[in-house]
């Protein structure tokens, strides 16, 4: 089946209410295209993540996804691939990939995630 080649797996924090909300919003925007995205809750899956070469702490602080060929992308690279699959998000995917924008957004994203994890007591 040709469509299976485009299936990606997104590793998300199922213990994070905002992450679940973001997932649902993405699925709503993606419509039928969302069927090509498998969601994998990383909660309690440290051994599996390590087997894939994903550091569990990094999985909490950065979005990771696995392409159909098995390769792993993280941080903004993962967001760009995910957003590029939704017509309405393609311009945003292009925008965040710009060299002047990308480093700023990466720092902002990390600060936001770190704040969330500290507030919930999941990191120090």
C-alpha positions as CSV (number, residue, x, y, z in Angstrom):
1,X,0.0,0.0,0.0
2,X,1.6,3.3,-1.2
3,X,0.0,5.5,1.5
4,X,1.8,3.5,4.3
5,X,5.1,5.0,3.1
6,X,4.0,8.4,4.2
7,X,2.9,7.4,7.6
8,X,4.8,9.1,10.4
9,X,4.8,8.4,14.1
10,X,4.7,11.4,16.5
11,X,6.0,11.0,20.0
12,X,4.0,13.2,22.4
13,X,3.7,13.7,26.1
14,X,0.4,12.1,27.0
15,X,0.7,13.4,30.6
16,X,0.6,17.0,29.3
17,X,-2.8,18.5,28.9
18,X,-1.6,21.1,26.5
19,X,0.1,18.4,24.4
20,X,-3.1,16.5,24.2
21,X,-5.0,19.6,23.3
22,X,-2.4,20.5,20.6
23,X,-2.7,16.9,19.2
24,X,-6.5,17.2,18.9
25,X,-6.2,20.6,17.2
26,X,-3.8,19.2,14.7
27,X,-6.0,16.2,14.0
28,X,-8.9,18.6,13.4
29,X,-6.9,20.7,11.0
30,X,-5.4,17.7,9.2
31,X,-8.8,16.0,8.5
32,X,-8.3,12.9,6.5
33,X,-4.6,13.6,6.2
34,X,-4.4,13.0,9.9
35,X,-4.8,9.3,9.3
36,X,-1.2,9.2,8.1
37,X,0.0,10.3,11.5
38,X,0.3,7.8,14.3
39,X,0.5,9.2,17.8
40,X,2.7,7.5,20.4
41,X,2.4,8.5,24.1
42,X,5.9,8.5,25.6
43,X,4.7,8.3,29.2
44,X,6.4,5.3,30.8
45,X,8.1,4.3,27.5
46,X,11.8,5.1,28.3
47,X,13.2,1.8,27.2
48,X,11.4,1.9,23.9
49,X,12.5,5.5,23.3
50,X,16.1,4.5,24.1
51,X,15.9,1.6,21.7
52,X,15.0,4.2,19.0
53,X,17.9,6.4,20.0
54,X,15.7,9.0,21.7
55,X,16.8,10.2,25.1
56,X,13.7,10.2,27.3
57,X,14.4,13.6,28.8
58,X,14.8,15.0,25.3
59,X,11.5,13.4,24.3
60,X,9.9,15.5,27.1
61,X,11.5,18.7,26.0
62,X,11.4,18.4,22.2
63,X,8.9,17.0,19.7
64,X,10.2,13.9,18.0
65,X,8.8,12.0,15.1
66,X,9.7,8.9,13.1
67,X,9.5,8.9,9.3
68,X,8.4,5.9,7.4
69,X,12.0,5.0,6.7
70,X,12.7,4.8,10.4
71,X,14.7,8.0,10.7
72,X,14.0,10.3,13.7
73,X,13.5,14.0,13.5
74,X,13.3,16.4,16.5
75,X,12.5,19.9,17.5
76,X,11.7,22.3,14.7
77,X,12.5,19.7,12.0
78,X,9.7,17.5,13.4
79,X,7.3,20.5,13.6
80,X,8.1,21.4,10.0
81,X,7.4,17.9,8.7
82,X,4.2,17.7,10.7
83,X,2.9,21.1,9.7
84,X,3.8,20.6,6.0
85,X,1.2,17.8,5.9
86,X,-1.7,20.3,6.5
87,X,-2.5,22.7,3.8
88,X,-3.3,25.6,6.2
89,X,-0.1,25.0,8.1
90,X,2.3,24.8,5.1
91,X,3.0,28.6,5.1
92,X,3.8,28.4,8.8
93,X,6.2,25.5,8.2
94,X,8.0,27.5,5.6
95,X,8.1,30.5,7.9
96,X,9.6,28.7,10.9
97,X,12.3,27.1,8.6
98,X,13.7,30.5,7.7
99,X,17.3,30.9,9.0
100,X,16.5,34.2,10.8
101,X,13.3,32.9,12.4
102,X,14.3,29.3,13.3
103,X,16.8,29.9,16.1
104,X,14.6,32.5,17.8
105,X,11.6,30.1,17.8
106,X,13.7,27.2,19.0
107,X,14.8,29.2,22.1
108,X,11.3,30.4,22.7
109,X,9.9,26.9,22.4
110,X,12.5,25.4,24.8
111,X,11.8,28.2,27.4
112,X,8.0,27.5,27.2
113,X,8.5,23.7,27.5
114,X,10.9,24.0,30.4
115,X,8.5,26.4,32.2
116,X,5.6,23.9,31.8
117,X,7.7,20.9,33.0
118,X,9.0,22.9,36.0
119,X,5.5,24.1,36.9
120,X,4.2,20.5,36.9
121,X,7.2,19.2,38.8
122,X,8.4,16.9,36.1
123,X,11.9,18.6,35.9
124,X,13.8,20.8,38.3
